[in-house]
Amino acid sequence: MKALYGISLFCGLAPLMAGITIYVLWLLTGREVFVLAGIYTIYVGLALVTLGFVCLVVYLYKLTRRGVRGKPVIKRAVIGTSVLLVNLPVCLLIVVLAFTDLTEFTVLVENESDVTISQFKLSGPGVDELWENIGPGELFESPIRFTHDGTLTYSAWIDSFQYRGVVAGYVTNGLGGWAEVIVRRDTVIVETGL
């Protein structure tokens, strides 16, 4: 009979620990395999939590049928229910954090010239950012959220000369990625990753 209680605790702790571990590994490595593993963990976790509740209810029923009442039953019910239910808010938090990170587009602007960039402007769907006076060797990083589909462009002014170009040809509010814009005195280099 104690096995039922142990199973219910395992059914709560296993998906909780797996989900947290997968999320941390994804944060550290950025590998897409962990996103897929996280999705599978949610489905397996739902099944395990359901099984855990069934085992807990059967265990508590058998315990009371044997005449055990009061604090021991309440204590086990509270612990078992808490271990199983804690999966829901933790899962929701991880999903929200992962979604936020996956849909964020980050732009890094690096001034590799020997002069100051007087203005650097990013324009795109719902984005209009202007940075002024980016000194030689300085880096600026900006997380961006797009409101709809479109193109992300830049304009850079150095010594009254303007450079213009495309940072990313297609961006949307449901797609994250990154871009590095390296500004030199005579050219601008753009590297992207989606």
C-alpha positions as CSV (number, residue, x, y, z in Angstrom):
1,M,0.0,0.0,0.0
2,K,2.9,2.4,0.7
3,A,3.9,1.8,-2.9
4,L,0.9,3.7,-4.1
5,Y,2.0,6.7,-2.0
6,G,5.5,6.4,-3.3
7,I,4.2,6.2,-6.9
8,S,2.1,9.3,-6.4
9,L,5.2,11.3,-5.1
10,F,7.3,10.0,-8.0
11,C,4.6,11.0,-10.5
12,G,4.9,14.5,-9.1
13,L,8.6,14.8,-8.7
14,A,9.7,13.1,-11.9
15,P,8.2,15.6,-14.4
16,L,9.0,18.5,-12.1
17,M,12.7,17.6,-12.0
18,A,12.8,16.7,-15.7
19,G,11.2,19.9,-16.8
20,I,13.5,22.1,-14.7
21,T,16.6,20.2,-15.9
22,I,15.5,20.4,-19.5
23,Y,14.8,24.1,-19.2
24,V,18.2,24.8,-17.6
25,L,20.0,22.7,-20.2
26,W,18.2,24.6,-23.0
27,L,19.2,28.0,-21.4
28,L,22.8,26.9,-21.2
29,T,23.1,25.3,-24.7
30,G,20.3,26.9,-26.8
31,R,19.9,23.5,-28.5
32,E,16.5,22.9,-30.1
33,V,16.4,19.3,-29.0
34,F,15.7,20.6,-25.5
35,V,12.6,22.6,-26.8
36,L,11.2,19.3,-28.2
37,A,12.1,17.4,-25.0
38,G,10.3,20.1,-23.0
39,I,7.2,19.7,-25.1
40,Y,7.2,16.0,-24.6
41,T,7.9,16.4,-20.9
42,I,4.7,18.5,-20.6
43,Y,2.6,15.7,-22.1
44,V,4.3,12.9,-20.1
45,G,4.1,15.1,-17.0
46,L,0.3,15.6,-17.5
47,A,-0.1,11.8,-17.7
48,L,2.1,11.2,-14.7
49,V,0.4,13.8,-12.6
50,T,-3.0,12.3,-13.4
51,L,-1.7,8.8,-12.5
52,G,-0.2,10.3,-9.4
53,F,-3.6,11.7,-8.3
54,V,-5.3,8.3,-8.9
55,C,-2.6,6.5,-6.9
56,L,-2.9,9.1,-4.1
57,V,-6.7,8.9,-3.9
58,V,-6.6,5.0,-3.9
59,Y,-3.9,5.1,-1.2
60,L,-5.8,7.5,1.0
61,Y,-9.0,5.5,0.5
62,K,-7.3,2.3,1.6
63,L,-5.7,4.1,4.5
64,T,-9.0,5.2,5.8
65,R,-10.6,1.8,5.2
66,R,-7.9,0.4,7.6
67,G,-9.1,2.8,10.2
68,V,-6.3,5.3,10.0
69,R,-7.8,8.8,10.5
70,G,-6.8,12.3,11.5
71,K,-3.3,13.9,11.1
72,P,-1.5,11.0,9.4
73,V,-4.0,10.9,6.5
74,I,-4.3,14.7,6.3
75,K,-0.5,15.1,6.3
76,R,0.0,12.6,3.5
77,A,-2.9,14.0,1.5
78,V,-1.4,17.6,1.7
79,I,2.1,16.5,0.9
80,G,1.0,14.3,-2.0
81,T,-1.4,16.9,-3.4
82,S,1.3,19.6,-3.1
83,V,3.9,17.6,-4.9
84,L,1.6,16.9,-7.7
85,L,0.1,20.4,-8.0
86,V,3.4,22.2,-7.9
87,N,4.0,21.0,-11.4
88,L,1.3,23.3,-12.9
89,P,2.7,26.7,-11.9
90,V,6.3,25.6,-12.5
91,C,5.3,24.3,-16.0
92,L,3.4,27.5,-16.8
93,L,6.3,29.6,-15.7
94,I,8.8,27.7,-17.8
95,V,6.5,27.8,-20.8
96,V,6.1,31.6,-20.5
97,L,9.8,32.2,-20.0
98,A,10.7,29.9,-22.9
99,F,8.1,31.5,-25.2
100,T,9.4,34.9,-24.3
101,D,12.9,34.0,-25.1
102,L,12.0,32.1,-28.3
103,T,10.1,35.1,-29.8
104,E,12.6,37.8,-28.9
105,F,14.8,39.2,-31.6
106,T,18.1,40.6,-30.3
107,V,20.2,43.1,-32.3
108,L,23.8,43.8,-31.4
109,V,25.4,46.9,-32.9
110,E,29.2,47.1,-32.7
111,N,31.2,50.1,-33.8
112,E,34.5,48.8,-35.1
113,S,35.4,52.2,-36.7
114,D,37.7,54.8,-35.2
115,V,35.0,57.4,-35.2
116,T,31.7,57.9,-33.4
117,I,28.4,56.7,-35.0
118,S,26.3,59.9,-34.6
119,Q,23.0,58.0,-35.1
120,F,22.0,54.4,-35.5
121,K,18.4,53.7,-36.3
122,L,16.5,50.3,-36.4
123,S,13.1,50.3,-38.2
124,G,10.7,47.5,-38.6
125,P,7.2,46.2,-37.8
126,G,6.4,48.1,-34.6
127,V,10.1,49.0,-34.0
128,D,11.6,52.4,-34.2
129,E,14.8,52.6,-32.1
130,L,17.4,55.3,-32.4
131,W,20.8,55.3,-30.6
132,E,23.0,58.3,-30.7
133,N,26.8,58.7,-30.2
134,I,28.0,55.2,-30.3
135,G,31.8,55.6,-29.7
136,P,34.6,53.6,-31.2
137,G,34.6,50.0,-29.8
138,E,31.2,50.4,-28.2
139,L,28.5,47.7,-28.3
140,F,24.8,48.2,-28.0
141,E,22.4,45.4,-27.6
142,S,18.6,45.6,-27.9
143,P,15.9,43.0,-27.5
144,I,13.1,43.6,-29.9
145,R,9.5,42.4,-30.1
146,F,7.8,42.8,-33.5
147,T,4.1,43.6,-33.8
148,H,3.6,42.1,-37.2
149,D,5.4,40.8,-40.3
150,G,7.9,42.9,-42.2
151,T,11.5,43.8,-42.8
152,L,14.0,45.1,-40.2
153,T,16.2,47.8,-41.6
154,Y,19.0,50.0,-40.3
155,S,20.4,53.5,-41.0
156,A,23.8,54.5,-39.6
157,W,25.3,58.0,-39.8
158,I,29.1,58.4,-39.7
159,D,30.8,61.6,-40.5
160,S,27.7,62.9,-42.3
161,F,27.6,59.8,-44.5
162,Q,24.6,57.5,-44.2
163,Y,24.7,53.7,-44.5
164,R,21.4,51.9,-45.1
165,G,20.5,48.3,-45.3
166,V,18.5,45.3,-44.3
167,V,19.1,43.6,-41.0
168,A,16.6,40.8,-41.6
169,G,14.5,40.4,-44.7
170,Y,11.6,38.8,-42.9
171,V,10.6,39.2,-39.2
172,T,7.4,38.5,-37.4
173,N,6.1,38.6,-33.9
174,G,6.2,34.9,-33.4
175,L,9.7,34.3,-34.5
176,G,12.9,35.1,-32.5
177,G,16.4,35.4,-33.6
178,W,19.5,37.6,-33.5
179,A,21.5,39.9,-35.7
180,E,24.9,41.5,-35.3
181,V,25.5,44.7,-37.1
182,I,29.2,45.6,-37.4
183,V,29.9,49.2,-38.4
184,R,33.2,50.1,-39.9
185,R,34.3,53.4,-41.4
186,D,33.8,52.2,-45.0
187,T,31.3,49.4,-44.7
188,V,28.5,47.7,-42.6
189,I,28.5,44.0,-42.1
190,V,25.3,42.2,-41.0
191,E,25.1,38.7,-39.7
192,T,21.8,37.1,-38.7
193,G,20.6,33.9,-37.1
194,L,16.9,32.9,-36.9
